[in-house]
Amino acid sequence: MQKHIKSDSVAASRDASHYDTSNVTRDPLAFWKDLRVRAVNSFVSNAAEASTKSIATSISVTGQWNGIKQPAYGHVDAPGDSNSTDVSDIGRRAVKDQTAALSPHALEETSPWEDSNPWEEAVLEKETRTSEETHLDDEADLEEEFLNTLTESLPHIRHGGYVNTNSLSRILQKYLLALRSQTPSTNTDIQELAGLSNIFDTETLRTLSKKGYFPEDVAAWAWILAPKGSSRAAMRLFLWDSRNSVRRRTPLFVLKILLHRPHLDVRAYRILLSYSLSYLLRQPINSTILEGDSTVASTQFESDVATLTSKEAGPLVTILLKRAREMLPAAQFNIAQAYAFYLIHLLPLSESKRMVWEINRLRAEGFNKCLRLLGIPSRVQPYISASIQQQAQFELLKAMAAHNPVIPVSRLGYQAIMAVQLAHVKTPAERIFAEQKALSWPPWKEARMGIDSERGNEGMYSRAMQVLSQMTEAGYGRSSWDDVAAILAGWDTDGTPTIQTRSLARPQKSLGSGIKESKVVSTIWASRIRATRTLREAWACFLSYESRCSIPSEPVYHAMARKLIYKKESHCITTKNGPLPGDGFEVYPEPSSARDVTYVPTEPPTLEALLERMILQGILPGPDFVALLLRFSPNFSTGLRYIAAFLSPKQTKAISTLYVGDLEEENFETLKAMKPSLFDSIIAFFCAQSQLPCPGHRFRKADLFPILTQRPSQLVVDTSTFFSDEDVLREGNGNGHPQTLSHAVELLHVTRPRRVTAWLPLLRALASPRGPTEERLVKPHVHWYFAWYEANELIRWMQELELEPGMEGFIVLCQVFAQAVGVGIQSVHAADESLHLAHRTKRHNDELYVSIPTDFESFVHQGIRVLKSYFDRLVLPFHPMLDSSPSLNTSEPELNAQLGSHVPDMVQVPTPSALHVFIRALGTAEDHDGILNLLEWMSRYASEIAEASDQRRGGRRMLRRTLTAVRVFLEDLNELKIPQREPESTVGRKAPLDSYYHIGEEQEVKSESRPIFSDGRVEEAYDLIESTAVWGPWPSDDEVRAYVARYMHPDI
């Protein structure tokens, strides 16, 4: 989308991404030029006997150092020329400026393994860190906190004592400890320089020189690690090594510290990923991105990059894959591809002293460990990301098979491949076999037509079962984990078929030796319940478990409860071009024929009856079970009863107390210690129940719009809880509570969880109408403007925590913006009134950072810039700050190659629904040029968008609907002579309207003559759509009429 990227969205991109170019490009070497000369001339000769007079001697340094133009000493980060400077002034500023640059974020190490449960079906929160950083307001405390945590987190310092005296990280720790001990306001210049001289003594300088570094490099490492924002720190690392190509590259431990930051932004990760893979592959960092000079990266720097050893490369790939699962799943393929190249071609260079068989052993260990890591489900869109993980694993397997001798796959490697295949969609052959299964149980193949018997057994054994068969043929025995995988892959342990069920699994960790037999048995039976189609089939399996196993189990009850819950959620399921059993959590209706219905001695219970049965047997639901109950709670009173019955008293008090002001320390610690998936479900429960009527309660603006409206502290004197209202707790009561939404905002704002899954339910709730219709505190047209600014403010909160709302957040913004613009189209006066009220509300809330224009036209321009900036941030193939740099002299393909062909082009591939709402938002605002620019971008990435559409249910239909929306908003609807009333038999029916969105072969039928267009933009859109093969022809008039009938004129 180059046109609008280069125009008004450039400014918005700079504002929205909050990247400070001046801070990113600062150079820390200014004050080190004289210090280096002093160190060489004074410390090496006799550091211990250096007198105060010799230290204070003025030294003049002229010219450039190492061929690099240095910035001025007046400010550490300000570029400029260097002049003669007194050494005492340099030392004073060295300490003060470096201390001032440090920020509070702790750089803690994390483990690649977090969860002991291999079967994750709901929200993937197993890899979330449980310890979160407390927000500190005092700047002095921030600096001290950062210095403490940074120095204590590095691997070579323990309780103030040092080991490995030649370690570079130890030198950095000594430097940071010296900065921490300095008090620039009281220390004299001589004392500060003496402290630095103790750090860089003769032995330290010899160690640095031996490894190719200088004291200024140590200062640069601290400068790189200092920023609070991870994006700025990543850019500093990139800039330091790209602009100083003749210097030795920054040591690997600095890169690992940045990657192990508990709070890492996705754009920072893209930069660090490109840097890491260039480190792994011994490729130079090309600095032409920032300098516009393609000759900066010299071959000398490339040859100076040392090949990583297996002990260095393995942990680097581990943390890269962990971060990719958390924020950029598409990068897993790039990492696997680079690691395979390293193991085959570069590993022998770093292990030259080893025998060939030892190198092959290291290769086998590396390949199989990478296979195992690729088997862990991604946190972001885990099911959709399975196809990326499959490609990455195939890349490794091809390299293993091509090696001589062939590198064997370990048991964990096979299990990792099975785990990915379990999460993958069914192949066409597997779908055909699933459709041929009998409606009775067990579901053997049933030939319903003559052609079915001729098809054979193709698809009978799923890919996961084929992998399991290959594992046994390789000599590995089956474990309990393999039994669970086989059941979900379509075959039970006794050889009878089950329903191939799409599941999230991890390679074996909790079903091995040392695990109680009862837990293994319960996990197997829970998977059997999961691999059923109907409620009676699941209940029959549950009763069979109870008759065979005397000890009741929570996982089995959890699986049965999920079936009962999704039975209520599953409506109008049809298998024609729709999901098949096992594709999702849907529970299918019972067969119509009594011959096929599964017999059970008792009818399946209700959810409440099942919970009562479980409690009578002494079983309480675990955190994931409670999270499921709360997320699908039918009403507010039922959810509160779940909370009171299944959570501890401390947890109940912490989440139900209606706070005003600061949270009690005990309640805060309770909330922080709560399992992430449970806390996220509690937030989702409060947000979902915020739309219920609340008779007998008086709403306040602070409850309806808790972000935009500041809550006065004097409103509530004594804290109360949701349980204080007896009417809310009455069973069967369908009413809610007026403070559910504001309470969810309060919990999130206080705990500040670093998980997108905790914030998205609130973001969706902000885009919904609020309060009872009979008691509107604000007019309906005002609501959408308040919602727009609250959604933007919430996204700003998330970005402060370095969280990316992604396409889901983008969809919410587009929907709210389109509603707000629609209000202005109907009445400009109503829009101006809404903006005036929003501006007046902001004056009473000094915590808001949103900018509110004064008129409707300015609001539209501002909103379009925000949406385009948001979209660009997710789909631009390189860093937004680099793209908007005025010093760039290279084209987009060159920039993309320079930043690194090792990283995915986009942070997230837009979904068809996201593109559709974006088109509607631009069309409502009459930004026709923006629609055309978006269509150009879509045409450029048509294959990626089509692939993403195929991975979603109804994705191709929605993509076709998006293209129809392009024509609707670009053309004059009056010229199309619409709306026209459909024939009586099709009015109000969904299927006939959907039939107009041609899919598959129907799209290939094109009109013989080219239409004549009066608008050049419509003609250009026509050419783009017609020239993109995967899109099909230009939307027909019938498609346009169907679209208008559904989205523009619902009364037709």
HUCORMO-V253138 format. One record per residue. RES is the residue in three letters. SS is DSSP state (H for helix, E for strand, L for the rest). Layout:
# HUCORMO-V253138
res:RES ss:SS
res:RES ss:SS
This chain:
# HUCORMO-V253138
res:MET ss:L
res:GLN ss:H
res:LYS ss:H
res:HIS ss:H
res:ILE ss:H
res:LYS ss:H
res:SER ss:L
res:ASP ss:H
res:SER ss:H
res:VAL ss:H
res:ALA ss:H
res:ALA ss:H
res:SER ss:H
res:ARG ss:H
res:ASP ss:H
res:ALA ss:H
res:SER ss:L
res:HIS ss:L
res:TYR ss:L
res:ASP ss:L
res:THR ss:H
res:SER ss:H
res:ASN ss:H
res:VAL ss:H
res:THR ss:L
res:ARG ss:L
res:ASP ss:L
res:PRO ss:L
res:LEU ss:L
res:ALA ss:L
res:PHE ss:L
res:TRP ss:H
res:LYS ss:H
res:ASP ss:H
res:LEU ss:H
res:ARG ss:H
res:VAL ss:H
res:ARG ss:H
res:ALA ss:H
res:VAL ss:H
res:ASN ss:H
res:SER ss:H
res:PHE ss:H
res:VAL ss:H
res:SER ss:H
res:ASN ss:H
res:ALA ss:L
res:ALA ss:L
res:GLU ss:L
res:ALA ss:L
res:SER ss:L
res:THR ss:H
res:LYS ss:H
res:SER ss:H
res:ILE ss:H
res:ALA ss:L
res:THR ss:L
res:SER ss:L
res:ILE ss:E
res:SER ss:L
res:VAL ss:L
res:THR ss:L
res:GLY ss:L
res:GLN ss:L
res:TRP ss:E
res:ASN ss:L
res:GLY ss:L
res:ILE ss:E
res:LYS ss:L
res:GLN ss:L
res:PRO ss:L
res:ALA ss:L
res:TYR ss:L
res:GLY ss:L
res:HIS ss:L
res:VAL ss:L
res:ASP ss:L
res:ALA ss:L
res:PRO ss:L
res:GLY ss:L
res:ASP ss:L
res:SER ss:L
res:ASN ss:L
res:SER ss:L
res:THR ss:E
res:ASP ss:L
res:VAL ss:H
res:SER ss:H
res:ASP ss:H
res:ILE ss:H
res:GLY ss:H
res:ARG ss:H
res:ARG ss:H
res:ALA ss:H
res:VAL ss:H
res:LYS ss:H
res:ASP ss:H
res:GLN ss:H
res:THR ss:H
res:ALA ss:H
res:ALA ss:H
res:LEU ss:L
res:SER ss:L
res:PRO ss:L
res:HIS ss:L
res:ALA ss:L
res:LEU ss:L
res:GLU ss:L
res:GLU ss:L
res:THR ss:L
res:SER ss:L
res:PRO ss:L
res:TRP ss:L
res:GLU ss:L
res:ASP ss:L
res:SER ss:L
res:ASN ss:L
res:PRO ss:L
res:TRP ss:E
res:GLU ss:L
res:GLU ss:L
res:ALA ss:L
res:VAL ss:L
res:LEU ss:L
res:GLU ss:L
res:LYS ss:L
res:GLU ss:L
res:THR ss:L
res:ARG ss:L
res:THR ss:L
res:SER ss:L
res:GLU ss:L
res:GLU ss:L
res:THR ss:L
res:HIS ss:L
res:LEU ss:L
res:ASP ss:L
res:ASP ss:L
res:GLU ss:H
res:ALA ss:H
res:ASP ss:H
res:LEU ss:H
res:GLU ss:H
res:GLU ss:H
res:GLU ss:H
res:PHE ss:H
res:LEU ss:H
res:ASN ss:H
res:THR ss:H
res:LEU ss:H
res:THR ss:H
res:GLU ss:H
res:SER ss:H
res:LEU ss:L
res:PRO ss:L
res:HIS ss:L
res:ILE ss:E
res:ARG ss:E
res:HIS ss:L
res:GLY ss:L
res:GLY ss:E
res:TYR ss:E
res:VAL ss:L
res:ASN ss:L
res:THR ss:L
res:ASN ss:L
res:SER ss:L
res:LEU ss:H
res:SER ss:H
res:ARG ss:H
res:ILE ss:H
res:LEU ss:H
res:GLN ss:H
res:LYS ss:H
res:TYR ss:H
res:LEU ss:H
res:LEU ss:H
res:ALA ss:H
res:LEU ss:H
res:ARG ss:H
res:SER ss:H
res:GLN ss:L
res:THR ss:L
res:PRO ss:L
res:SER ss:L
res:THR ss:L
res:ASN ss:L
res:THR ss:L
res:ASP ss:H
res:ILE ss:H
res:GLN ss:H
res:GLU ss:H
res:LEU ss:H
res:ALA ss:H
res:GLY ss:H
res:LEU ss:H
res:SER ss:H
res:ASN ss:H
res:ILE ss:H
res:PHE ss:L
res:ASP ss:L
res:THR ss:H
res:GLU ss:H
res:THR ss:H
res:LEU ss:H
res:ARG ss:H
res:THR ss:H
res:LEU ss:H
res:SER ss:H
res:LYS ss:H
res:LYS ss:L
res:GLY ss:L
res:TYR ss:L
res:PHE ss:L
res:PRO ss:H
res:GLU ss:H
res:ASP ss:H
res:VAL ss:H
res:ALA ss:H
res:ALA ss:H
res:TRP ss:H
res:ALA ss:H
res:TRP ss:H
res:ILE ss:H
res:LEU ss:H
res:ALA ss:H
res:PRO ss:L
res:LYS ss:L
res:GLY ss:L
res:SER ss:H
res:SER ss:H
res:ARG ss:H
res:ALA ss:H
res:ALA ss:H
res:MET ss:H
res:ARG ss:H
res:LEU ss:H
res:PHE ss:H
res:LEU ss:H
res:TRP ss:H
res:ASP ss:H
res:SER ss:H
res:ARG ss:H
res:ASN ss:L
res:SER ss:L
res:VAL ss:L
res:ARG ss:L
res:ARG ss:L
res:ARG ss:L
res:THR ss:L
res:PRO ss:L
res:LEU ss:H
res:PHE ss:H
res:VAL ss:H
res:LEU ss:H
res:LYS ss:H
res:ILE ss:H
res:LEU ss:H
res:LEU ss:H
res:HIS ss:L
res:ARG ss:L
res:PRO ss:L
res:HIS ss:L
res:LEU ss:L
res:ASP ss:L
res:VAL ss:H
res:ARG ss:H
res:ALA ss:H
res:TYR ss:H
res:ARG ss:H
res:ILE ss:H
res:LEU ss:H
res:LEU ss:H
res:SER ss:H
res:TYR ss:H
res:SER ss:H
res:LEU ss:H
res:SER ss:H
res:TYR ss:H
res:LEU ss:H
res:LEU ss:L
res:ARG ss:L
res:GLN ss:L
res:PRO ss:L
res:ILE ss:L
res:ASN ss:L
res:SER ss:L
res:THR ss:H
res:ILE ss:H
res:LEU ss:H
res:GLU ss:H
res:GLY ss:L
res:ASP ss:L
res:SER ss:L
res:THR ss:L
res:VAL ss:L
res:ALA ss:L
res:SER ss:L
res:THR ss:H
res:GLN ss:H
res:PHE ss:H
res:GLU ss:H
res:SER ss:H
res:ASP ss:L
res:VAL ss:L
res:ALA ss:L
res:THR ss:L
res:LEU ss:L
res:THR ss:L
res:SER ss:H
res:LYS ss:H
res:GLU ss:H
res:ALA ss:H
res:GLY ss:H
res:PRO ss:H
res:LEU ss:H
res:VAL ss:H
res:THR ss:H
res:ILE ss:H
res:LEU ss:H
res:LEU ss:H
res:LYS ss:H
res:ARG ss:H
res:ALA ss:H
res:ARG ss:H
res:GLU ss:H
res:MET ss:H
res:LEU ss:L
res:PRO ss:L
res:ALA ss:L
res:ALA ss:H
res:GLN ss:H
res:PHE ss:H
res:ASN ss:H
res:ILE ss:H
res:ALA ss:H
res:GLN ss:H
res:ALA ss:H
res:TYR ss:H
res:ALA ss:H
res:PHE ss:H
res:TYR ss:H
res:LEU ss:H
res:ILE ss:H
res:HIS ss:H
res:LEU ss:H
res:LEU ss:H
res:PRO ss:H
res:LEU ss:H
res:SER ss:H
res:GLU ss:L
res:SER ss:L
res:LYS ss:L
res:ARG ss:L
res:MET ss:L
res:VAL ss:H
res:TRP ss:H
res:GLU ss:H
res:ILE ss:H
res:ASN ss:H
res:ARG ss:H
res:LEU ss:H
res:ARG ss:H
res:ALA ss:H
res:GLU ss:H
res:GLY ss:H
res:PHE ss:H
res:ASN ss:H
res:LYS ss:H
res:CYS ss:H
res:LEU ss:H
res:ARG ss:H
res:LEU ss:H
res:LEU ss:H
res:GLY ss:L
res:ILE ss:L
res:PRO ss:L
res:SER ss:L
res:ARG ss:L
res:VAL ss:L
res:GLN ss:L
res:PRO ss:L
res:TYR ss:L
res:ILE ss:L
res:SER ss:L
res:ALA ss:H
res:SER ss:H
res:ILE ss:H
res:GLN ss:H
res:GLN ss:H
res:GLN ss:H
res:ALA ss:H
res:GLN ss:H
res:PHE ss:H
res:GLU ss:H
res:LEU ss:H
res:LEU ss:H
res:LYS ss:H
res:ALA ss:H
res:MET ss:H
res:ALA ss:H
res:ALA ss:H
res:HIS ss:L
res:ASN ss:L
res:PRO ss:L
res:VAL ss:L
res:ILE ss:L
res:PRO ss:L
res:VAL ss:L
res:SER ss:L
res:ARG ss:H
res:LEU ss:H
res:GLY ss:H
res:TYR ss:H
res:GLN ss:H
res:ALA ss:H
res:ILE ss:H
res:MET ss:H
res:ALA ss:H
res:VAL ss:H
res:GLN ss:H
res:LEU ss:H
res:ALA ss:H
res:HIS ss:L
res:VAL ss:L
res:LYS ss:L
res:THR ss:L
res:PRO ss:H
res:ALA ss:H
res:GLU ss:H
res:ARG ss:H
res:ILE ss:H
res:PHE ss:H
res:ALA ss:H
res:GLU ss:H
res:GLN ss:L
res:LYS ss:E
res:ALA ss:L
res:LEU ss:L
res:SER ss:L
res:TRP ss:L
res:PRO ss:L
res:PRO ss:L
res:TRP ss:L
res:LYS ss:E
res:GLU ss:L
res:ALA ss:L
res:ARG ss:L
res:MET ss:L
res:GLY ss:H
res:ILE ss:H
res:ASP ss:H
res:SER ss:H
res:GLU ss:H
res:ARG ss:L
res:GLY ss:L
res:ASN ss:L
res:GLU ss:L
res:GLY ss:L
res:MET ss:L
res:TYR ss:L
res:SER ss:L
res:ARG ss:H
res:ALA ss:H
res:MET ss:H
res:GLN ss:H
res:VAL ss:H
res:LEU ss:H
res:SER ss:H
res:GLN ss:H
res:MET ss:H
res:THR ss:H
res:GLU ss:H
res:ALA ss:L
res:GLY ss:L
res:TYR ss:L
res:GLY ss:L
res:ARG ss:L
res:SER ss:L
res:SER ss:H
res:TRP ss:H
res:ASP ss:H
res:ASP ss:H
res:VAL ss:H
res:ALA ss:H
res:ALA ss:H
res:ILE ss:H
res:LEU ss:H
res:ALA ss:H
res:GLY ss:L
res:TRP ss:E
res:ASP ss:L
res:THR ss:L
res:ASP ss:L
res:GLY ss:L
res:THR ss:L
res:PRO ss:E
res:THR ss:L
res:ILE ss:L
res:GLN ss:L
res:THR ss:L
res:ARG ss:L
res:SER ss:L
res:LEU ss:L
res:ALA ss:E
res:ARG ss:L
res:PRO ss:L
res:GLN ss:L
res:LYS ss:L
res:SER ss:L
res:LEU ss:L
res:GLY ss:L
res:SER ss:L
res:GLY ss:L
res:ILE ss:L
res:LYS ss:L
res:GLU ss:H
res:SER ss:H
res:LYS ss:H
res:VAL ss:H
res:VAL ss:H
res:SER ss:H
res:THR ss:H
res:ILE ss:H
res:TRP ss:H
res:ALA ss:H
res:SER ss:H
res:ARG ss:H
res:ILE ss:H
res:ARG ss:H
res:ALA ss:L
res:THR ss:L
res:ARG ss:L
res:THR ss:E
res:LEU ss:H
res:ARG ss:H
res:GLU ss:H
res:ALA ss:H
res:TRP ss:H
res:ALA ss:H
res:CYS ss:H
res:PHE ss:H
res:LEU ss:H
res:SER ss:H
res:TYR ss:H
res:GLU ss:H
res:SER ss:H
res:ARG ss:H
res:CYS ss:L
res:SER ss:L
res:ILE ss:L
res:PRO ss:L
res:SER ss:L
res:GLU ss:H
res:PRO ss:H
res:VAL ss:H
res:TYR ss:H
res:HIS ss:H
res:ALA ss:H
res:MET ss:H
res:ALA ss:H
res:ARG ss:H
res:LYS ss:H
res:LEU ss:H
res:ILE ss:H
res:TYR ss:H
res:LYS ss:H
res:LYS ss:H
res:GLU ss:H
res:SER ss:L
res:HIS ss:L
res:CYS ss:L
res:ILE ss:L
res:THR ss:L
res:THR ss:L
res:LYS ss:L
res:ASN ss:L
res:GLY ss:L
res:PRO ss:L
res:LEU ss:L
res:PRO ss:L
res:GLY ss:L
res:ASP ss:L
res:GLY ss:L
res:PHE ss:L
res:GLU ss:L
res:VAL ss:L
res:TYR ss:E
res:PRO ss:L
res:GLU ss:L
res:PRO ss:L
res:SER ss:L
res:SER ss:L
res:ALA ss:L
res:ARG ss:L
res:ASP ss:L
res:VAL ss:L
res:THR ss:L
res:TYR ss:L
res:VAL ss:L
res:PRO ss:L
res:THR ss:L
res:GLU ss:L
res:PRO ss:L
res:PRO ss:L
res:THR ss:L
res:LEU ss:H
res:GLU ss:H
res:ALA ss:H
res:LEU ss:H
res:LEU ss:H
res:GLU ss:H
res:ARG ss:H
res:MET ss:H
res:ILE ss:H
res:LEU ss:H
res:GLN ss:L
res:GLY ss:L
res:ILE ss:L
res:LEU ss:L
res:PRO ss:L
res:GLY ss:L
res:PRO ss:H
res:ASP ss:H
res:PHE ss:H
res:VAL ss:H
res:ALA ss:H
res:LEU ss:H
res:LEU ss:H
res:LEU ss:H
res:ARG ss:H
res:PHE ss:L
res:SER ss:L
res:PRO ss:L
res:ASN ss:L
res:PHE ss:H
res:SER ss:H
res:THR ss:H
res:GLY ss:H
res:LEU ss:H
res:ARG ss:H
res:TYR ss:H
res:ILE ss:H
res:ALA ss:H
res:ALA ss:H
res:PHE ss:H
res:LEU ss:L
res:SER ss:L
res:PRO ss:H
res:LYS ss:H
res:GLN ss:H
res:THR ss:H
res:LYS ss:H
res:ALA ss:H
res:ILE ss:H
res:SER ss:H
res:THR ss:E
res:LEU ss:E
res:TYR ss:L
res:VAL ss:L
res:GLY ss:L
res:ASP ss:L
res:LEU ss:L
res:GLU ss:L
res:GLU ss:H
res:GLU ss:H
res:ASN ss:H
res:PHE ss:H
res:GLU ss:H
res:THR ss:H
res:LEU ss:H
res:LYS ss:H
res:ALA ss:H
res:MET ss:L
res:LYS ss:L
res:PRO ss:H
res:SER ss:H
res:LEU ss:H
res:PHE ss:H
res:ASP ss:H
res:SER ss:H
res:ILE ss:H
res:ILE ss:H
res:ALA ss:H
res:PHE ss:H
res:PHE ss:H
res:CYS ss:H
res:ALA ss:H
res:GLN ss:H
res:SER ss:H
res:GLN ss:H
res:LEU ss:L
res:PRO ss:L
res:CYS ss:L
res:PRO ss:L
res:GLY ss:L
res:HIS ss:L
res:ARG ss:L
res:PHE ss:L
res:ARG ss:L
res:LYS ss:H
res:ALA ss:H
res:ASP ss:H
res:LEU ss:H
res:PHE ss:L
res:PRO ss:L
res:ILE ss:L
res:LEU ss:L
res:THR ss:L
res:GLN ss:L
res:ARG ss:L
res:PRO ss:L
res:SER ss:H
res:GLN ss:H
res:LEU ss:H
res:VAL ss:L
res:VAL ss:L
res:ASP ss:L
res:THR ss:L
res:SER ss:E
res:THR ss:E
res:PHE ss:H
res:PHE ss:H
res:SER ss:H
res:ASP ss:L
res:GLU ss:H
res:ASP ss:H
res:VAL ss:H
res:LEU ss:H
res:ARG ss:L
res:GLU ss:L
res:GLY ss:L
res:ASN ss:L
res:GLY ss:L
res:ASN ss:L
res:GLY ss:L
res:HIS ss:L
res:PRO ss:L
res:GLN ss:L
res:THR ss:H
res:LEU ss:H
res:SER ss:H
res:HIS ss:H
res:ALA ss:H
res:VAL ss:H
res:GLU ss:H
res:LEU ss:H
res:LEU ss:H
res:HIS ss:H
res:VAL ss:H
res:THR ss:H
res:ARG ss:L
res:PRO ss:L
res:ARG ss:L
res:ARG ss:L
res:VAL ss:H
res:THR ss:H
res:ALA ss:H
res:TRP ss:H
res:LEU ss:H
res:PRO ss:H
res:LEU ss:H
res:LEU ss:H
res:ARG ss:H
res:ALA ss:H
res:LEU ss:H
res:ALA ss:L
res:SER ss:L
res:PRO ss:L
res:ARG ss:L
res:GLY ss:L
res:PRO ss:L
res:THR ss:L
res:GLU ss:L
res:GLU ss:L
res:ARG ss:L
res:LEU ss:L
res:VAL ss:L
res:LYS ss:L
res:PRO ss:H
res:HIS ss:H
res:VAL ss:H
res:HIS ss:H
res:TRP ss:H
res:TYR ss:H
res:PHE ss:H
res:ALA ss:H
res:TRP ss:H
res:TYR ss:H
res:GLU ss:H
res:ALA ss:H
res:ASN ss:H
res:GLU ss:H
res:LEU ss:H
res:ILE ss:H
res:ARG ss:H
res:TRP ss:H
res:MET ss:H
res:GLN ss:H
res:GLU ss:H
res:LEU ss:L
res:GLU ss:L
res:LEU ss:L
res:GLU ss:L
res:PRO ss:L
res:GLY ss:H
res:MET ss:H
res:GLU ss:H
res:GLY ss:H
res:PHE ss:H
res:ILE ss:H
res:VAL ss:H
res:LEU ss:H
res:CYS ss:H
res:GLN ss:H
res:VAL ss:H
res:PHE ss:H
res:ALA ss:H
res:GLN ss:H
res:ALA ss:H
res:VAL ss:H
res:GLY ss:H
res:VAL ss:H
res:GLY ss:H
res:ILE ss:H
res:GLN ss:H
res:SER ss:L
res:VAL ss:H
res:HIS ss:H
res:ALA ss:H
res:ALA ss:H
res:ASP ss:H
res:GLU ss:H
res:SER ss:H
res:LEU ss:H
res:HIS ss:H
res:LEU ss:H
res:ALA ss:H
res:HIS ss:H
res:ARG ss:H
res:THR ss:H
res:LYS ss:H
res:ARG ss:H
res:HIS ss:L
res:ASN ss:L
res:ASP ss:L
res:GLU ss:L
res:LEU ss:L
res:TYR ss:L
res:VAL ss:L
res:SER ss:L
res:ILE ss:L
res:PRO ss:L
res:THR ss:L
res:ASP ss:L
res:PHE ss:H
res:GLU ss:H
res:SER ss:H
res:PHE ss:H
res:VAL ss:H
res:HIS ss:H
res:GLN ss:H
res:GLY ss:H
res:ILE ss:H
res:ARG ss:H
res:VAL ss:H
res:LEU ss:H
res:LYS ss:H
res:SER ss:H
res:TYR ss:H
res:PHE ss:H
res:ASP ss:H
res:ARG ss:H
res:LEU ss:H
res:VAL ss:H
res:LEU ss:L
res:PRO ss:L
res:PHE ss:L
res:HIS ss:L
res:PRO ss:H
res:MET ss:H
res:LEU ss:H
res:ASP ss:H
res:SER ss:L
res:SER ss:L
res:PRO ss:L
res:SER ss:L
res:LEU ss:L
res:ASN ss:L
res:THR ss:L
res:SER ss:L
res:GLU ss:H
res:PRO ss:H
res:GLU ss:H
res:LEU ss:H
res:ASN ss:H
res:ALA ss:H
res:GLN ss:H
res:LEU ss:H
res:GLY ss:L
res:SER ss:L
res:HIS ss:L
res:VAL ss:L
res:PRO ss:L
res:ASP ss:L
res:MET ss:L
res:VAL ss:L
res:GLN ss:L
res:VAL ss:L
res:PRO ss:L
res:THR ss:L
res:PRO ss:H
res:SER ss:H
res:ALA ss:H
res:LEU ss:H
res:HIS ss:H
res:VAL ss:H
res:PHE ss:H
res:ILE ss:H
res:ARG ss:H
res:ALA ss:H
res:LEU ss:H
res:GLY ss:H
res:THR ss:H
res:ALA ss:L
res:GLU ss:L
res:ASP ss:L
res:HIS ss:H
res:ASP ss:H
res:GLY ss:H
res:ILE ss:H
res:LEU ss:H
res:ASN ss:H
res:LEU ss:H
res:LEU ss:H
res:GLU ss:H
res:TRP ss:H
res:MET ss:H
res:SER ss:H
res:ARG ss:H
res:TYR ss:L
res:ALA ss:H
res:SER ss:H
res:GLU ss:H
res:ILE ss:H
res:ALA ss:H
res:GLU ss:H
res:ALA ss:H
res:SER ss:H
res:ASP ss:H
res:GLN ss:L
res:ARG ss:L
res:ARG ss:L
res:GLY ss:L
res:GLY ss:H
res:ARG ss:H
res:ARG ss:H
res:MET ss:H
res:LEU ss:H
res:ARG ss:H
res:ARG ss:H
res:THR ss:H
res:LEU ss:H
res:THR ss:H
res:ALA ss:H
res:VAL ss:H
res:ARG ss:H
res:VAL ss:H
res:PHE ss:H
res:LEU ss:H
res:GLU ss:L
res:ASP ss:L
res:LEU ss:L
res:ASN ss:L
res:GLU ss:L
res:LEU ss:L
res:LYS ss:L
res:ILE ss:L
res:PRO ss:L
res:GLN ss:L
res:ARG ss:L
res:GLU ss:L
res:PRO ss:L
res:GLU ss:H
res:SER ss:H
res:THR ss:H
res:VAL ss:L
res:GLY ss:L
res:ARG ss:L
res:LYS ss:H
res:ALA ss:H
res:PRO ss:H
res:LEU ss:H
res:ASP ss:H
res:SER ss:L
res:TYR ss:L
res:TYR ss:L
res:HIS ss:L
res:ILE ss:L
res:GLY ss:H
res:GLU ss:H
res:GLU ss:H
res:GLN ss:H
res:GLU ss:H
res:VAL ss:L
res:LYS ss:L
res:SER ss:L
res:GLU ss:L
res:SER ss:L
res:ARG ss:L
res:PRO ss:L
res:ILE ss:L
res:PHE ss:L
res:SER ss:L
res:ASP ss:L
res:GLY ss:H
res:ARG ss:H
res:VAL ss:H
res:GLU ss:H
res:GLU ss:H
res:ALA ss:H
res:TYR ss:H
res:ASP ss:H
res:LEU ss:H
res:ILE ss:H
res:GLU ss:H
res:SER ss:H
res:THR ss:L
res:ALA ss:H
res:VAL ss:H
res:TRP ss:H
res:GLY ss:L
res:PRO ss:L
res:TRP ss:L
res:PRO ss:L
res:SER ss:L
res:ASP ss:H
res:ASP ss:H
res:GLU ss:H
res:VAL ss:H
res:ARG ss:H
res:ALA ss:H
res:TYR ss:H
res:VAL ss:H
res:ALA ss:H
res:ARG ss:H
res:TYR ss:H
res:MET ss:H
res:HIS ss:L
res:PRO ss:L
res:ASP ss:L
res:ILE ss:L
